[in-house]
């Protein structure tokens, strides 16, 4: 049996649980050095692309933010050959000009989760990874252009 692969992954946040857009879907259980991902990975077709889907908070939205196995999620996607990850999230803002329901193409973030490892490099290896631009500018541009085309209210940074 051939190992399944995917070009793009979607990590679904709060409100994005069901990979119903995926055709020919199959669920794949992946083991990682970091334990199990949030849920089994759904892999299938969207148009001409192979995509993978993981619900960030697990099936049934049962994993709280500080316990999400982000290392296992990312490692599992790497094993599938994923090169681009699209992640949704439902969060608040301190900006009064960002209304509930607006879309924001995040360019920076503050991670307020506590009591968890926040790196893949926990001993034995020193690795300095820049977090100056933590999100992909190419994907942000694609999403921004498409949102404009659809007439969506979108903030292109935040």
N, C-alpha and C positions, 0 to 999 in steps of 0.2 A: 504494500500500500504506500502510495506517495504521501510524503509529509505535506500538509496543507500550507499554503503561503498566502500573504496578503500584501498589497502595495501600501494601503492606507489603513489607519486604525481610527476608530471613534471611541473615545472614553466618555461614556454618558454620565453626566452629573445628575443632580436632583431634577426630576421631571423627564429625564431621557433614559428610560429603562428598557424599552422594547426595540429590538433591531428589526422592526417590521419592513424597513426599506430594503433589506437584504434578500435577494432571491437565491434559490438553491442553497439555503442556509444549512450549515452543519455546526454542531457544538463540539468543541475540541477541549479536552482537559490537558493542561500543560503543567508540567512540574518544573520548578525553578530552584536555584540555590537559596532563594529567599522565601520559600514556601509557596502556597497556592495563591494565584491571583484572586481578585475580588469575587470572581465567578468564572465558570467555564467561558471560553472565548467562542463567540459565534463568528463563523467565517462564511463568506458567500460572495455573490456578485451584486454590484450596483452599476448599471450600465456596462461599460467595458472594463471596469476596475474590479479587482478582488479586494474586498475590505474585511476588516476584523472589527468586532465590537465587544467591549467590556463595560458592564455597568459599574461605575466607580464605587458605589455603595453596596454592591452585591445584588444578587437576585432578591427582590422584595425590599430593597432599600434598608438593609439591616446593619451596615457597617458605619459607625460614626466617623467623622472626618479624621480624628487623631489616630484611628486604627486602620485606615485604608492601607493595604499592602502595596504601596506605590512601587517599591522595588520589584516585587513579583509581577505586577502589572506590566511595567516597562520591559522587564526581562522576557516575559512571555511574548510580548509583541516583537521584540528583537529576534527571538527564536523563529518567529513566523516570517521574518524578512521585511517587516514594516519599516518604511523610510520616513513617513509623515504621520503625525498624530494630530487629530482634531479632537479637542476636549471642550465639553460644555460645562458650565457651572452656573449655579444660581447664588448670587452674592449681593451684598448691599454696597452702597457707595456713600462717600462723604460729600459728593458733589450734588448740590441742589439742582443743577441743570440736567442731571441724569434722572429721568423719571422711571418709575417702575414699569417694566415691559420694554424699555429701550434696549437695543443691542449695543454692546461695547466690545470693541476689538482690543483686548487687553494688550498693553505693551510692557507693563511692569506689574509686580504684585508683591504683597507682603504675606508671608506664610505665618499665620498665628497658631498653627497646631503645635502642641507641646508633647514632651515625653516620647519622642520617637526619633529614630535615626533619620537624618536628612541627606544622606549621601550613599553612594555605592562604594566609597573608598574608606572603609572602617578598619584601618590597621594593615600593616604589612606593605602598604604602598602609599606614597604621598602623591597626590594629584591636585593641581590647582586648575579649577574650571571657572572660567569667567561667567558671571551672572549679569554682566552689564546689559546684555540684550537677551533675556531668557526665552523669548518667543519668536517664532519664525517670521521674518518680515515678508517673505514671499507669500506665505499662506494668508497673512493679514491683508496684504494687497489684493489677493484674489477674492477674499471674502468681502472686503470693502467695496471693490468694484462691482461685485455681483449684488450686494445689498443696495447700492446706488441704482443699479439697473432695475431692481425690483421695487424701488421706491420705499425701502424700509428706513425707519428712523434709526440711525446708527452713529455712534461716536467712534471715531477711528483711532482713538487712544484713550487710555484710562487705566 
